[in-house]
């Protein structure tokens, strides 16, 4: 689903240019229409020009907000059936044996109020640190009239997926206030935190944000964040790199279509600090046609490579041709390459409603679907499932393609459904486990003769699946996954697009299992089959789940016993001590109790003889599962043996010692054993506190000392903290260092002149600073200080973007000789300098600019120190001014400022300060913003 800003449509209906829809089925457009109906859908703006639907791309956006506007403008009949408030859930009996998976589970627990009962479009994930915890996010219309609106939901299981609880606060709503659906659910392993990402009204009107929690089953534990401030974001997807061996371990990625940009290009943002900050948007697709952001994924083998599957939908409508595209990043999402663009193929469907093809003709067209699927990757093998039109009258088949060269070329498509009917198969998802097993799931109507929307007496489809145990090289047969042939669920909520039945289901996997969810119609309310989200899982196969020593760990003794935990019980007749090797040496014996999932391999003499990397290995098929004879998947991982932990012994100057500056100085770090010189870089040493950077490093003293060159630029003294994170440097055997941190005093040759007053805003208010940009007045805040308690924020880092200037200044003087101005700033933007910017100036007392310190549009989201030589202004009274310009188009820009000091050489006399004019309530004229094309 997709996003659109209410403010954008009401006040700026053109915004940035968007490519016009080329839908093949177009209904007459209504002209300007004013929403004055009491109780009408809050998703619809108070005033909206319906003639702009195609120009703004609303007709090809997938989100519930866009589709509510389509309904309002008369593009679909909103009469979808009974609206009786009384209901009863009629759960059908399980009717068929399970071939894949276990028992289906309804995610929708608790009471429901008809007709706001639509739950579909799912993102399913399991906790790699606790496989019993499964989290499913989905669209949920129960909060359509809540205040604030809330059409997002989630359910949590702590018993491995046997039971789920739907997250519900005391007010009857989910924790995800002011969000509009489009679910993403990410687990961040370094922090043990769950993140949900939605289209978020608090992030620019229709940006990307959500809620996070370390205790996801507590509905009151979720706290809000913004990842991208935008006004027309859509179809977001996300992936988290949770492999400790990855060069980008812990990084979280979000991709989306931005309908504020021409062709609604695909963009990506990512977080490198466990969700505290998010990178400025990076454009991925540069094609001159619209490319849908299908889904994002990463290589589960731990190499850090990221992939996005896109789809060129050929202008939409029906019939239409689709093309699959793959975009790839190998540097943590910073740069992207379009590695693959496939040949056109006929998109699935039987008709179209507006832009979207539909899989059924009910109601003039139902269940919009363009062929979207899901990518997956393992060990540079890239996989993609999708749907295309079948032969003749067959509305759809599910296909799989495989690349063995990292997504550059793909082999011939394999049809995953092997039925000989002309019944539809559509909307597949795909997951790959860290062991290389693949699991594809899709909607499949092969078992029915017909489907009738909302009729509980007419079975329609079942979820079918297919599995590969060798990374897609071969596939097991396609078999049933869900337990019943469900009726085709209706969409009875009259505020939700009638053609909607969920646009995607994102499946994922951990070592033990594949998890996925779907929309199901087996539960009837008020006599109507309606949309509930259901879930199930499939074991990834007999696989090693953990070991002791653990993979990627460091041990300081030479073990003789190795514990191996597996996903299911093992057939003891197939188990042998030699199945497990360390450094190529087989174990001498194995202890195993039948029915258990733990075995201990024993070596009479330790196989760990040298320091450094050690390799544990179990070959594929070494032993079988007890239940069905399935062979174990290959297991191989490494740990390290370290006789002596590498650590810092002393530094020069010593911890607690003193540096003087501004100057360039040497800083020696001494270790207890030799380091690997190739592991030492300027980035190995991290500095904080005062303004300083590491500019060079060399390893000396027979590799026992790292000598860092530090450039101190701070003009005011303070405390410097020098840190070397654990693992930043290795010893001669490749074993990582222990973490080090030390505090030092920094004595500057400059002292505070005190000419600038309230320099750190620690009064909690502005005076004697003056505000002269009133469109979005700067504020003194405790949200993000550089030091102390307070700083100033000009512009905004969240919420709707205003139009105009946010600025403030302080006048001071006369400026002493040899003075230096120093200040700290923290920059944020989701825009470019064409439209939004952050400025700092020196002006005269009339406000005329004497010097532009910087004119920028940066998104560093870290504190930066800037210094200015004030010699040219000696003897003058001047102002220092800070300004943020925003253009009101939904792309937020802001700048925090703190610790503004005018420093002079210590011992120099300080002139008497000139009073600064105080801010008055007189309105200032507002400059005319630069228009956006």
C-alpha positions in Angstrom: 0.0 0.0 0.0 1.0 3.6 -0.4 0.9 7.0 1.1 -0.3 10.5 0.3 -0.2 13.7 2.3 -3.6 15.3 3.1 -1.9 18.7 3.4 -0.3 18.2 0.0 -3.6 17.5 -1.7 -5.5 20.3 0.0 -3.0 23.0 -0.2 -0.5 22.0 -2.9 -2.2 19.6 -5.3 0.7 19.6 -7.7 3.6 19.2 -5.3 6.7 17.8 -7.1 5.9 16.5 -10.5 4.6 13.0 -10.6 4.4 10.9 -13.8 0.8 10.7 -15.0 -0.9 7.4 -14.8 -1.2 5.5 -18.0 -4.0 3.2 -16.8 -5.8 1.5 -19.6 -9.2 1.6 -17.8 -10.2 5.2 -16.8 -13.5 6.3 -15.3 -14.9 9.9 -15.6 -13.3 12.2 -13.0 -15.3 14.4 -10.7 -14.2 18.0 -10.3 -13.4 19.7 -7.1 -15.3 18.2 -4.2 -15.6 19.4 -0.6 -15.9 16.8 2.2 -18.6 18.1 4.5 -20.4 14.9 5.2 -20.6 14.2 9.0 -18.8 11.0 10.0 -17.2 10.5 6.6 -13.9 8.8 6.3 -11.1 10.7 8.1 -8.6 9.5 5.5 -10.2 11.9 3.0 -9.0 15.6 3.1 -11.5 18.3 3.9 -11.2 19.6 0.3 -9.7 17.7 -2.6 -9.7 18.3 -6.4 -10.7 14.9 -7.8 -9.5 15.9 -11.3 -5.9 15.5 -10.0 -6.2 11.8 -9.2 -4.3 10.6 -12.2 -1.8 13.5 -12.2 -0.8 12.8 -8.6 -0.5 9.1 -9.2 -3.2 8.3 -6.6 -4.9 5.8 -8.8 -1.7 3.6 -8.9 -0.8 4.0 -5.2 -1.7 1.0 -3.0 -2.4 2.4 0.4 -5.7 2.6 2.1 -5.5 6.4 2.2 -5.2 6.8 -1.5 -8.0 4.4 -2.1 -10.3 6.2 0.3 -9.8 9.3 -1.9 -10.7 7.1 -4.9 -13.9 6.1 -3.2 -14.7 9.7 -2.2 -14.3 10.8 -5.8 -16.7 8.3 -7.1 -14.4 5.8 -8.6 -15.9 2.8 -6.8 -19.2 2.0 -5.3 -18.9 2.0 -1.5 -21.9 -0.2 -0.9 -20.3 -3.4 0.1 -23.0 -5.1 2.1 -24.5 -5.3 5.5 -23.3 -3.0 8.2 -24.9 -4.8 11.2 -23.0 -4.3 14.4 -23.8 -7.7 15.8 -21.6 -10.6 14.7 -20.5 -14.1 15.4 -17.4 -15.8 14.3 -18.1 -19.1 12.5 -14.9 -21.0 12.4 -14.8 -23.8 9.9 -13.6 -27.2 10.7 -10.2 -28.2 9.4 -10.9 -30.1 6.3 -7.7 -31.4 4.8 -4.4 -32.9 6.0 -1.4 -30.7 6.3 1.4 -31.3 3.8 3.5 -28.3 4.6 3.3 -26.4 7.9 1.4 -27.2 11.0 -2.0 -25.9 12.3 -3.2 -22.5 10.9 -3.6 -19.8 13.5 -6.0 -16.8 13.3 -4.1 -13.7 14.3 -7.3 -11.7 15.0 -8.1 -12.2 18.6 -10.5 -10.2 20.7 -13.7 -8.5 19.8 -14.5 -6.9 16.4 -17.1 -4.3 15.4 -18.6 -4.8 12.0 -17.9 -3.4 9.4 -14.4 -2.3 10.5 -13.1 -5.8 10.4 -10.6 -5.9 7.5 -7.2 -7.4 8.4 -4.8 -8.3 5.6 -1.5 -7.5 4.0 1.1 -9.1 6.3 4.7 -9.0 7.2 5.9 -12.0 9.3 9.1 -12.4 11.3 10.6 -14.6 14.0 13.1 -13.6 16.6 16.5 -15.2 15.8 17.4 -14.8 19.5 14.2 -16.4 20.6 12.6 -18.6 18.0 9.4 -19.0 20.1 8.7 -15.3 19.5 6.9 -14.6 16.3 5.6 -11.2 15.2 3.1 -10.4 12.5 2.2 -6.9 11.4 -0.8 -6.2 9.1 -3.3 -3.7 8.0 -6.3 -3.4 10.3 -9.3 -1.2 9.7 -10.7 -1.3 13.3 -9.1 2.1 14.1 -10.4 3.9 10.9 -12.4 6.3 13.1 -10.1 6.4 16.1 -8.5 9.7 17.1 -5.8 9.8 15.9 -6.5 7.4 13.0 -5.0 4.0 13.4 -5.3 1.4 10.6 -2.3 -0.7 11.6 -2.2 -3.8 13.7 0.0 -6.6 14.9 -0.1 -10.0 16.8 2.6 -11.6 18.9 3.3 -15.2 19.9 5.7 -16.3 22.6 5.1 -20.0 22.2 6.5 -20.6 18.8 3.4 -19.6 16.9 0.9 -21.9 18.6 -1.1 -19.0 19.9 -1.1 -15.3 19.2 -2.3 -12.2 20.9 -3.5 -9.2 19.0 -1.9 -6.0 20.4 -4.7 -3.9 21.9 -4.4 -0.9 24.3 -7.0 0.0 26.8 -8.7 2.3 24.3 -9.4 -0.7 22.0 -6.8 0.2 19.4 -3.3 -1.0 18.5 -0.2 0.8 19.8 0.4 2.4 16.3 -1.4 5.7 16.5 -1.6 8.0 13.5 -0.4 5.3 11.0 -2.0 4.2 7.8 -0.9 0.6 7.3 1.7 -0.9 4.9 3.3 -3.1 7.4 7.0 -3.8 7.9 8.3 -5.7 11.0 12.1 -5.8 11.7 14.0 -7.3 14.6 17.2 -5.5 15.5 19.6 -8.1 17.0 22.2 -5.8 18.5 19.6 -4.0 20.6 17.0 -6.8 21.0 14.3 -4.4 19.7 11.3 -4.9 17.4 10.6 -2.1 14.9 7.3 -1.7 13.0 7.4 0.6 10.0 4.2 2.1 8.6 3.0 5.0 6.5 3.1 7.6 9.3 1.1 10.8 9.7 3.5 12.1 12.3 6.4 12.0 9.8 5.6 14.8 7.4 2.0 13.8 6.8 2.6 10.6 4.9 6.2 9.6 5.6 7.8 6.5 7.0 7.8 5.9 10.8 6.4 3.6 13.3 6.9 2.2 16.8 9.6 0.1 18.5 9.7 -2.1 21.6 11.9 -4.6 23.4 8.8 -6.2 25.0 6.5 -6.5 21.9 3.7 -8.3 23.7 3.1 -5.3 25.9 0.9 -2.8 23.9 2.0 0.0 26.2 5.7 -0.5 25.6 5.8 0.8 22.0 7.5 4.2 21.4 7.4 6.3 18.2 10.1 7.1 15.7 10.4 8.6 12.2 12.6 7.2 9.5 11.7 9.5 6.6 9.7 12.7 6.6 7.6 12.7 3.5 4.2 13.6 2.1 3.6 10.8 -0.5 5.6 7.8 0.5 4.2 4.4 -0.6 4.7 0.6 -0.7 7.6 0.5 1.8 9.5 -2.7 2.5 12.2 -3.4 5.0 15.0 -5.8 6.0 17.3 -6.2 9.0 20.9 -7.5 8.8 21.1 -9.8 11.8 24.1 -11.9 10.9 27.1 -11.0 13.2 29.5 -12.1 10.4 28.1 -9.4 8.1 30.2 -6.3 7.5 26.9 -4.4 8.0 25.6 -6.3 11.0 22.8 -4.5 12.8 21.9 -2.2 9.8 18.2 -1.9 9.1 16.9 -0.9 5.6 13.7 0.6 4.3 12.8 1.0 0.7 9.7 2.8 -0.8 8.2 4.7 -3.7 8.1 8.4 -3.3 5.2 9.9 -5.3 6.5 13.4 -4.6 9.3 12.6 -7.1 9.0 12.3 -10.9 8.2 8.6 -11.8 7.7 7.9 -8.1 11.2 6.5 -7.9 12.3 3.9 -5.4 14.3 5.3 -2.5 16.2 3.7 0.4 17.1 4.8 3.9 19.0 2.8 6.5 20.0 3.0 10.1 23.5 2.2 11.4 22.8 2.9 15.1 20.0 0.6 15.9 17.2 2.9 14.7 18.3 6.1 16.6 18.9 7.9 13.3 18.2 7.2 9.6 20.3 8.1 6.5 19.0 10.7 4.1 17.1 9.1 1.2 19.1 7.5 -1.5 17.5 7.2 -5.0 17.6 3.6 -6.3 15.5 3.5 -9.5 16.4 6.1 -12.2 14.3 4.7 -15.0 12.0 7.1 -17.0 9.0 4.8 -16.2 7.3 4.0 -13.0 9.0 1.0 -11.2 7.1 -0.4 -8.2 9.1 -1.2 -5.1 8.1 -4.8 -4.8 10.2 -5.9 -1.8 13.7 -5.5 -0.3 15.9 -8.4 1.1 19.5 -9.2 2.0 21.8 -12.1 1.6 21.2 -14.6 4.4 24.7 -15.9 4.1 26.1 -12.8 5.9 28.0 -11.1 3.1 26.0 -7.8 3.6 24.7 -7.6 0.0 21.2 -6.1 -0.3 18.7 -6.5 -3.1 15.5 -4.8 -4.2 13.0 -6.4 -6.5 11.1 -3.8 -8.7 8.4 -4.2 -11.3 7.6 -2.1 -14.3 3.9 -2.6 -14.6 3.6 -1.4 -18.2 1.2 1.4 -17.3 -1.2 -0.8 -15.4 -4.7 -1.8 -16.4 -5.6 -5.1 -18.0 -4.2 -6.7 -20.0 -0.7 -5.4 -19.4 2.9 -6.5 -19.5 5.2 -6.6 -16.5 9.0 -6.6 -16.3 11.0 -7.7 -13.2 14.0 -5.6 -12.2 16.7 -6.2 -9.6 18.7 -3.5 -7.8 21.8 -4.4 -5.8 24.0 -2.7 -3.2 27.3 -4.1 -1.8 28.2 -1.2 0.4 25.5 -1.2 3.0 22.9 0.6 0.9 25.0 3.7 0.0 25.0 3.0 -3.7 22.8 0.9 -6.0 23.1 -0.7 -9.4 20.3 -2.0 -11.6 21.8 -5.4 -12.3 18.8 -7.0 -14.1 15.9 -6.0 -16.2 13.8 -9.0 -17.4 11.8 -9.5 -20.6 8.2 -8.5 -20.6 5.6 -11.0 -19.6 1.8 -10.9 -19.4 0.6 -9.7 -16.0 -2.0 -11.8 -14.1 -5.7 -11.0 -13.8 -9.1 -11.1 -15.5 -10.1 -7.4 -15.5 -9.0 -4.0 -14.2 -10.5 -1.3 -11.9 -8.7 1.9 -12.6 -5.0 1.3 -12.8 -4.9 -2.0 -11.0 -5.5 -5.5 -12.6 -7.8 -7.7 -10.5 -7.9 -11.5 -10.1 -11.7 -11.8 -9.9 -14.6 -10.2 -11.6 -16.9 -10.0 -8.5 -18.3 -6.5 -8.1 -16.8 -5.3 -11.4 -13.3 -6.3 -10.2 -11.8 -7.7 -7.0 -8.4 -8.4 -5.4 -6.0 -6.1 -7.2 -2.7 -7.7 -8.1 -0.1 -6.8 -10.7 2.1 -9.9 -10.3 4.2 -8.8 -7.3 6.2 -11.4 -5.4 9.3 -11.4 -3.2 13.1 -11.8 -3.6 15.5 -13.8 -1.5 19.2 -14.4 -1.5 21.7 -16.8 0.0 25.5 -17.0 -0.7 25.2 -14.8 -3.8 22.4 -16.9 -5.3 19.4 -14.6 -5.9 15.8 -15.8 -6.1 12.6 -14.2 -7.1 9.0 -15.4 -7.2 6.2 -13.6 -9.1 2.9 -14.2 -10.8 2.1 -14.0 -14.5 -0.9 -14.7 -16.7 -1.3 -18.4 -17.6 -2.1 -19.9 -20.9 -5.4 -19.1 -22.5 -8.0 -18.2 -19.8 -5.8 -19.1 -16.9 -5.7 -15.8 -14.8 -2.3 -16.6 -13.2 0.5 -18.9 -12.4 3.4 -18.6 -10.0 7.0 -18.6 -11.3 10.5 -18.7 -9.8 13.7 -17.5 -11.3 17.3 -18.1 -10.0 20.5 -16.2 -10.5 23.9 -17.7 -9.8 25.9 -14.5 -10.4 24.6 -12.2 -7.8 21.5 -11.0 -9.6 23.0 -10.1 -13.0 21.5 -12.9 -15.1 18.7 -15.3 -14.3 17.9 -18.8 -15.6 14.7 -19.9 -17.3 11.5 -19.4 -15.2 10.2 -22.5 -13.3 6.5 -22.7 -12.8 6.0 -23.6 -9.1 2.4 -24.7 -9.4 2.1 -28.0 -11.2 -1.7 -28.3 -11.6 -3.2 -28.7 -15.0 -6.2 -26.5 -14.3 -6.9 -23.0 -15.5 -7.7 -21.8 -12.0 -5.7 -18.8 -10.7 -2.5 -18.8 -8.6 -1.3 -15.4 -7.5 0.5 -13.2 -4.9 3.5 -15.4 -3.9 6.0 -14.8 -1.2 9.4 -16.4 -0.6 11.8 -16.9 2.3 15.3 -18.3 2.6 16.8 -19.6 5.8 20.4 -19.1 7.0 20.9 -22.7 6.0 19.9 -22.1 2.4 16.4 -23.7 2.4 13.8 -21.9 0.3 10.0 -21.8 1.0 7.6 -20.3 -1.5 3.9 -19.8 -0.7 1.0 -18.5 -2.8 -2.8 -18.2 -3.1 -4.1 -21.1 -5.2 -7.6 -21.8 -6.4 -6.9 -25.2 -8.1 -9.2 -27.0 -5.7 -12.4 -25.0 -6.5 -14.6 -24.6 -9.5 -15.5 -21.0 -8.8 -15.3 -18.2 -6.2 -18.0 -15.8 -4.9 -16.8 -12.9 -2.9 -18.1 -13.0 0.7 -20.1 -16.2 0.4 -19.1 -18.6 3.2 -20.7 -21.5 1.4 -18.4 -21.3 -1.6 -14.8 -22.5 -1.0 -12.3 -20.7 -3.2 -8.6 -21.0 -2.5 -6.0 -22.5 -0.2 -2.4 -21.5 0.4 0.0 -23.8 -1.4 3.8 -24.0 -1.0 6.9 -25.5 -2.5 10.3 -26.1 -0.8 13.9 -26.3 -1.8 16.6 -27.8 0.5 19.5 -26.9 -1.8 19.2 -23.1 -2.3 16.9 -23.4 -5.3 18.7 -26.0 -7.3 15.9 -28.5 -6.9 12.4 -28.3 -5.5 10.2 -30.7 -3.6 6.6 -31.1 -4.9 4.0 -28.3 -4.5 1.6 -29.2 -1.7 -1.0 -27.7 0.5 0.1 -25.3 3.2 -3.0 -23.9 4.8 -5.6 -26.3 6.4 -8.8 -25.4 4.5 -10.0 -24.2 1.2 -11.3 -20.8 2.3 -14.1 -18.8 0.8 -13.1 -15.6 -1.0 -13.3 -13.0 1.7 -15.2 -9.8 1.1 -14.0 -6.4 2.1 -17.1 -5.0 3.9 -15.5 -1.8 5.4 -17.1 1.0 3.4 -14.1 3.2 4.0 -11.6 0.8 2.5 -11.2 0.3 -1.2 -13.6 -2.5 -2.2 -11.1 -4.1 -4.6 -8.5 -4.5 -1.8 -7.6 -7.8 -0.2 -4.0 -7.1 0.8 -1.3 -6.2 -1.7 1.5 -8.4 -0.3 2.6 -10.9 2.3 6.2 -10.8 3.3 7.6 -14.2 4.4 10.9 -14.6 6.3 13.0 -17.3 7.9 15.4 -18.0 10.8 17.6 -21.1 11.2 14.8 -23.2 12.6 11.8 -22.2 10.5 10.1 -20.3 7.7 7.2 -18.1 8.7 4.5 -16.5 6.6 0.9 -15.2 6.8 -2.0 -14.6 4.5 -5.6 -13.2 4.3 -8.3 -15.8 4.8 -12.1 -15.8 4.6 -13.0 -18.9 6.8 -14.3 -16.6 9.6 -17.7 -15.2 8.8 -19.1 -12.1 10.5 -22.7 -11.0 10.0 -23.0 -13.9 7.6 -20.2 -12.6 5.4 -16.8 -14.1 4.8 -14.4 -11.3 5.6 -10.7 -10.7 5.7 -8.8 -12.1 8.7 -5.0 -12.5 8.8 -3.9 -16.1 9.4 -0.4 -17.6 9.9 1.6 -20.8 9.9 5.2 -21.9 9.7 7.4 -24.6 8.1 10.5 -26.2 9.6 13.6 -25.1 7.7 14.6 -28.8 7.9 16.9 -30.7 10.2 19.5 -28.1 10.9 22.0 -27.1 13.5 20.4 -24.3 15.5 23.3 -23.5 17.9 26.6 -24.8 19.2 28.9 -24.4 22.2 31.4 -22.9 21.4 29.0 -20.6 19.6 29.6 -19.6 16.0 31.7 -16.4 15.8 32.6 -16.6 19.4 36.1 -16.3 21.0 37.2 -19.0 23.6 40.2 -18.8 25.8 40.6 -22.5 26.6 41.1 -25.5 24.2 37.9 -27.5 24.4 37.5 -31.2 24.0 33.6 -31.3 24.2 31.4 -29.6 21.6 27.6 -29.2 22.1 25.5 -29.2 19.0 21.8 -28.3 19.1 19.5 -29.2 16.2 16.0 -28.2 15.2 14.3 -31.6 15.5 15.1 -35.0 17.1 17.6 -37.2 15.3 17.5 -40.8 14.2 20.2 -42.3 16.5 20.9 -45.1 14.1 22.1 -42.6 11.6 24.3 -40.6 14.0 28.1 -41.2 14.3 30.9 -39.4 16.1 32.7 -38.8 12.8 29.7 -36.7 11.5 31.2 -33.7 13.4 34.7 -32.3 12.7 36.8 -29.5 14.0 39.5 -28.3 11.7 39.0 -31.4 9.7 39.5 -33.8 12.7 36.5 -36.1 13.5 35.2 -36.5 17.0 36.0 -39.7 18.9 32.5 -40.2 20.5 29.1 -38.7 20.7 26.5 -38.6 23.5 22.9 -38.4 22.4 19.6 -39.3 24.1 16.9 -40.3 21.5 14.1 -37.8 21.2 16.2 -34.9 22.4 17.7 -32.1 20.2 21.1 -31.8 21.9 24.2 -34.0 21.3 27.7 -33.7 22.7 30.7 -34.6 20.5 33.8 -35.5 22.4 37.5 -35.5 21.4 40.1 -37.4 23.4 42.6 -34.7 22.5 41.5 -31.2 21.7 41.4 -30.4 18.0 42.1 -26.7 18.8 45.9 -26.5 18.6 46.7 -23.1 17.1 45.4 -19.6 18.0 43.0 -17.9 15.6 40.1 -19.2 13.5 38.7 -22.7 14.1 36.2 -24.5 11.8 33.3 -26.7 12.9 31.6 -28.8 10.2 28.8 -31.3 9.7 28.3 -32.4 6.0 24.9 -32.5 4.4 23.1 -35.8 5.0 25.5 -36.9 7.8 22.4 -38.0 9.9 18.6 -37.9 9.5 15.6 -36.7 11.4 13.7 -39.2 13.5 10.3 -38.2 12.3 10.6 -38.4 8.5 14.2 -39.3 7.7 15.0 -35.9 6.3 18.8 -35.4 6.1 20.5 -32.8 8.0 21.5 -29.6 6.2 25.2 -28.8 5.9 26.6 -26.9 8.9 29.8 -25.0 8.9 30.9 -22.1 11.1 33.9 -20.7 12.8 35.0 -19.6 16.3 38.3 -18.4 17.5 40.8 -19.5 20.1 42.7 -16.8 21.9 45.4 -17.6 24.5 45.7 -13.9 25.4 43.0 -11.3 25.0 44.4 -8.3 23.1 43.9 -5.2 25.2 45.4 -1.7 25.8 48.0 -1.5 28.5 49.0 2.2 28.5 48.6 5.3 26.4 50.8 8.4 25.9 49.7 10.8 27.3 48.3 8.5 30.0 44.6 8.2 30.7 43.6 11.4 32.7 46.5 13.3 31.0 46.3 16.5 29.0 46.3 17.6 25.4 46.8 21.2 24.3 45.5 22.9 21.2 44.4 23.9 18.7 47.2 21.7 17.4 48.1 18.4 15.7 49.5 15.9 18.2 50.5 12.3 18.5 48.7 9.8 20.7 50.3 6.4 21.3 48.3 3.3 22.3 50.3 0.4 23.7 49.0 -3.2 23.6 49.9 -6.4 25.6 50.7 -8.3 22.4 51.4 -7.7 18.8 48.6 -6.4 16.6 47.9 -7.0 13.0 48.9 -3.8 11.3 46.4 -4.3 8.5 43.6 -4.3 11.1 44.5 -0.8 12.4 43.0 2.3 10.7 42.1 5.9 11.6 38.5 4.6 12.2 39.8 2.2 14.9 40.0 5.2 17.3 36.8 7.1 18.1 36.8 10.6 19.7 34.1 12.5 21.4 33.8 15.5 23.7 35.9 18.2 22.2 36.4 19.0 18.6 39.1 16.6 17.2 39.6 14.2 14.4 42.0 11.3 13.7 44.0 12.1 10.6 46.6 9.3 10.4 47.9 6.2 12.2 51.0 4.0 12.0 51.9 0.8 13.8 55.3 1.0 15.5 57.4 -0.7 18.2 57.4 -4.1 16.7 53.6 -4.0 16.2 53.0 -3.3 19.9 52.0 0.3 19.5 49.5 2.2 17.4 50.5 5.8 17.0 47.5 8.0 16.0 47.7 11.6 14.7 44.9 13.8 16.2 44.0 17.2 14.9 42.5 19.3 17.7 40.4 22.3 16.4 38.4 23.2 19.5 39.0 26.6 20.9 37.5 25.9 24.3 38.9 23.4 26.7 37.0 20.3 27.9 37.1 16.6 28.1 38.2 14.3 25.3 37.0 10.7 25.3 39.1 8.3 23.2 37.7 4.8 22.6 38.6 1.7 20.7 35.5 -0.5 20.3 35.8 -4.3 20.9 36.9 -6.0 17.7 38.2 -2.8 16.0 41.7 -4.2 16.1 43.0 -7.8 15.9 46.1 -9.5 17.1 48.5 -11.4 14.8 46.1 -14.4 14.8 43.1 -12.3 13.9 41.6 -12.4 17.3 39.7 -9.3 18.4 40.7 -6.7 21.0 38.9 -5.9 24.2 37.1 -2.5 24.3 39.1 0.5 25.6 38.0 3.9 26.6 39.8 6.7 28.4 39.2 10.3 29.3 41.7 13.1 28.8 41.7 16.8 29.5 41.9 19.2 26.6 43.5 22.6 27.4 42.9 25.2 24.7 45.0 28.3 24.1 41.8 30.2 23.8 39.4 31.3 26.5 35.7 32.3 26.4 35.4 36.1 25.9 31.8 36.0 27.3 30.7 38.4 24.6 28.1 35.9 23.5 25.7 35.3 26.3 23.5 32.3 27.0 25.8 30.5 24.6 24.6 27.0 25.5 20.9 28.1 26.0 21.1 26.8 29.5 18.7 29.5 30.7 16.0 27.4 29.0 14.9 30.4 27.0 16.1 32.6 24.1 17.2 36.0 25.4 19.5 37.7 24.6 19.2 35.7 21.3 16.5 37.2 19.0 14.2 35.3 16.7 13.7 36.8 13.2 12.2 33.9 11.3 8.7 33.3 12.4 7.2 30.9 9.8 8.4 28.1 12.2 10.0 29.8 15.1 13.1 28.2 16.6 12.7 26.6 20.0 14.9 25.9 23.0 14.6 22.2 23.6 16.0 19.4 25.7 15.6 16.8 22.9 19.2 16.9 21.6 21.8 19.0 23.5 25.5 18.9 22.6 26.4 19.6 26.2 24.4 20.5 29.2 20.6 20.3 29.1 19.5 22.5 26.2 20.1 23.4 22.6 18.1 25.3 19.9 16.2 23.7 17.1 15.6 25.7 13.9 13.3 24.1 11.4 11.8 20.6 12.2 13.0 17.1 12.4 9.5 15.6 12.6 5.9 16.5 11.9 4.5 18.6 9.0 6.9 20.8 7.1 6.0 24.5 7.2 6.8 27.0 4.5 9.3 29.8 5.2 12.2 30.7 7.5 13.2 29.5 11.0 16.0 31.8 12.1 17.6 33.5 15.1 20.7 35.6 15.9 22.7 37.3 18.6 24.5 40.6 18.3 27.9 41.1 20.0 30.9 43.3 20.0 33.2 45.0 19.6 35.0 41.9 18.4 38.5 41.5 20.0 41.6 41.0 17.9 42.5 37.4 17.0 39.0 36.1 18.1 37.6 32.8 16.9 33.8 32.0 16.7 33.0 28.4 17.6 29.7 26.6 17.5 28.2 23.1 17.3 25.4 22.1 14.9 23.5 18.9 14.2 21.9 18.7 10.7 18.9 16.9 9.4 17.1 16.9 6.1 15.2 14.7 3.7 15.4 17.2 0.8 17.9 18.9 -1.5 19.4 22.3 -1.4 17.2 23.3 -4.3 14.2 23.5 -1.9 15.4 23.4 1.8 18.7 24.5 3.4 20.6 25.2 6.6 22.6 28.4 6.8 25.0 30.2 9.2 26.1 33.9 8.7 28.0 36.7 10.1 26.0 39.9 9.5 26.2 43.6 10.4 23.8 45.2 12.8 21.3 45.8 10.0 21.2 42.1 9.1 23.3 42.5 5.9 25.4 39.4 5.3 29.1 39.9 5.7 30.1 36.3 5.5 28.3 33.0 4.7 29.7 30.5 7.1 27.8 27.7 5.3 24.9 27.3 3.0 24.0 23.6 2.9 21.4 20.9 3.0 23.0 18.1 5.1 21.7 15.1 6.9 24.7 14.1 9.0 22.7 13.7 12.2 25.8 14.1 14.3 27.3 17.1 16.2 29.8 19.0 14.1 32.1 21.8 15.4 32.5 24.8 13.1 35.0 27.6 13.8 35.3 31.1 12.1 38.3 33.4 12.1 36.8 36.7 13.3 39.9 38.8 12.5 38.2 40.7 9.7 35.6 42.0 12.1 37.9 43.2 14.9 36.5 46.3 16.6 33.1 45.9 15.0 29.7 44.9 16.4 28.3 42.1 14.4 25.7 39.3 14.6 25.9 35.5 14.2 22.8 34.2 12.6 21.4 30.7 12.1 18.7 29.9 9.5 16.7 27.0 8.2 14.5 27.3 5.1 11.7 24.9 4.4 9.3 25.0 1.5 6.2 23.2 3.0 6.3 20.2 0.6 6.6 17.5 3.3 10.4 17.0 3.2 11.5 18.1 6.7 14.7 20.1 7.4 16.2 21.1 10.7 19.3 22.1 12.5 20.2 22.0 16.2 22.7 24.6 17.5 24.6 24.6 20.8 27.7 26.0 22.6 28.1 29.2 20.5 31.3 30.8 21.9 33.5 33.8 20.9 37.0 32.8 22.0 40.1 34.9 22.4 43.7 34.1 23.2 43.9 33.4 26.9 45.1 36.5 28.8 43.7 39.0 26.2 41.4 41.7 27.6 37.8 41.3 26.8 35.8 44.4 25.7 32.6 45.3 27.4 29.7 43.5 25.6 27.3 45.5 23.5 23.7 44.7 24.5 21.8 42.6 22.0 18.4 43.9 20.8 15.7 41.8 22.3 13.0 40.1 20.2 9.8 42.1 19.9 6.3 40.8 18.9 6.3 42.9 15.8 5.5 40.6 12.9 8.4 40.2 10.3 7.7 40.0 6.6 7.9 36.4 5.4 10.1 35.8 2.3 8.5 34.2 -0.7 9.7 30.6 -0.9 11.3 29.2 -4.1 8.6 27.3 -5.9 9.1 23.6 -6.6 8.7 22.4 -10.1 
